[in-house]
């Protein structure tokens, strides 16, 4: 039962994160899509540092003055944590953390 509750929480957080990312893409006038972001995250290469991925993801947003940086960073961190990754067989880091660390709650993982 605990795992099903976690899956529900993961799904809710993923949906909230999708809305945040879409809103930011729209605010910045980006031509990128949510699927572009998801594809980069899904196809991550383990050898690449998270900061390099963060920079790559930020390039999708047209924000030359970094006006939305305070919104972007937590949204992209949540995207990374809640969107599926190939290396986790379609699962996400948040789900893996909940599986491996008893006592951690989904709300503990949000940015």
N, C-alpha and C positions, 0 to 999 in steps of 0.2 A: 504493500500500500504506500509506503514511504516513497518508493521510486516513482509511482504513478503521480503522486502529489508533486514531486520534483519536476517531472516531465511537464505537468500543467503549468507550474511556475516558470519553467524555462520557455515554454511556448508563449506565455503572456509577456515575459520580458523581451523575447525576440520580436513579438508584434509591436511592442512599444518602441523598441530600438529601430525597427524598420520605419516607423512613422517619423522618428526623430531624424534619421538619415535622409529620408525623402524630403522632409521639410528643409533641411540644410542644403540639400542639392538645389532645391527650388529657390531658397533665399539667396544663394550665391550665383544663381543663373547658370549653373553647370549644365553641360549637355550630357553628363554621365548619368547613369541610372543606378538604381538600387542593385540590379543584377550585376552591374560592373563591379560594384563594391563586394558583393557576395562571391563573385568569381575569383577575385584576387585573394580573398580570405580562404575560400575553399581550396585553392590550389597553392597554398603557401609552401615554401621550401624551408625545411627545418633549419638549414644552415644560415638563413638570413635572420638578422636580429629584428626583434619586434619594432625597434625604433625605425629601422629601414622600411618596414611595412607601413608604419604609421605615416612616414613621409610620402610613401607611394600612394597611400589612400588619400592623404590630404591634397595631393596633386589633382585629384578628381574635382575638387571644389575650386571655383573661380573666386578666390578671396585674397587679392593681392595686398590689401591693407591689413590682413589678418583680423578683420573686424569680428569674425565669428569664431575665432580660435577657442574661446572659452566654452562655446557650445560644441564645437567640433571634436575636441579631444576626448571628453567623456563619451560622446556618442560613438566615436570610432573605437574607443576601448570596449564599450559594451558590444558593438558590432563584432569585434574580434572575439570576445568571450562568449557570445550567444549565437553567432551564425555558425553553420556547419563547416567542418574542416575535413578534408580528405584523409589526413593522417589519423583522424579519430573515427574513420569509417562513417562519416556523415554526422557524427555527434559533434558537440561543441566543447570548448575548454570548461565552461561552467558546469555542464553535465558531468564531465569527467571528474572535476574537483568534488562535486557532490557525491559521486560514486566512491571516490577514494578517501574522502575525509569525513568520517562520521561526525555528526555534530555541527557541521557547517550547514547553514541554511541558505536558500537561494538569495534572500535579501542581503546576506553578507557579501555577495559577489558583485553587487551593482556599483557602477562608478558614480 
